[in-house]
């Protein structure tokens, strides 16, 4: 992969005076670069999304689109909660464990 060149023909320096090919970055440097990259991606994505929203607001059926979007988001939220929320233990199993623990304690 060719290395990017700066204005004077040498390797282009990145933030912090490092070139793209240097591997002596500390974990903190890598974390900063990752966060900066994510922030840049978020800003560019947000700019694109704002343009899309402006286009949608000019439509005559914007209210219907908003209602559909709300229903879709609520359905996605339910699915996400179902996927990531831990299911509570079955009540009868909890009661059986407690009864067994009491019985074992009484046997001592």
N, C-alpha and C positions, 0 to 999 in steps of 0.2 A: 504494500500500500504506500503510495508516494506521500512524503511528508509535506505539510503545508509550508509555504515559504512566506517570509515577511517582506516588507517593502525594500529591503536591501539584498534580497536573494538568499538570506540565511534562514534557518528554521524559525517559523513564526512562534513568538512567545505567547503563552497563555497567561491567565490571571495568576499573579504571584510570581511572575518571571520564569515560569517553567515552560518547557516546550512539550509538545504532545507526546514525544517518545520517551521522556524520562520516567523511570519507574521508582524513584526514590521518594515517592509521596508517602507521607504519614497517613495513618488511618483518619486522623482529623482532617487532613487535606482532602482525602477522598470523600469524606462525609460532606464537607463544604461543597465540593464539586457536584456531588450527587444532589444535594439540596438546591444548589443554584440551577442545575439542569432541570430538576422537577419544577422549580418556580418558573423558569423560562417556558417550559412546556405548558404549564397551567395558564400563563398569561397569553400565549399564542392560541391555546384552545379556547380560552374565555373570549378573546377577540373574535374568533370565528363563530362562537356560539351567539355572541351579541348580534352579529350580522344576521344570523339565521333567525333570531327572535324578532329583530326589526322587520324582516321579510314576512314572518308569520303574523305580526301585529297588523300589517297592512291588508291582510285577507279579510273577506267579509264573514267567514265562518270561524273567526278567532275564538268566540265563546265556546263553540262546539269542540274545537281543538283543545282548549284549556280544560274542559270537562273530561275529555278523553285522556289527556295527559295526567290529570289528577287520579283518575281510576287506574291507569297504568302504573303510576308511582306507588299508589296504595297497594296494588297487587304485588309489585316488586318488594315493597317493604314487608309484606306478610311472608313472602317466600324467604327473604333474607333472615327474618326473625326465626322462622321455622328451621332454617338451615343452621343458624349459629347459636340459637338459644338452647341451653341444655335442658333436656326434659327432666322434670322432677321424678324422683324415684317412685315406683308404685306404692301406694299407701298400704296395701295389705302386706307387702314385703317388709316395709319399715316396721309395721306392727309386729310381724312375726319375729323379726330380729330382736326387737325390744323384749318380747315375751321370752324368747330363748335366752337372752342375756339375764333376765330376772330369774328364770328357772335355774340357770347355771350358777348364779350368785346364791340362790337359796340352797343348792346342793352342797355348797362348801361349808 
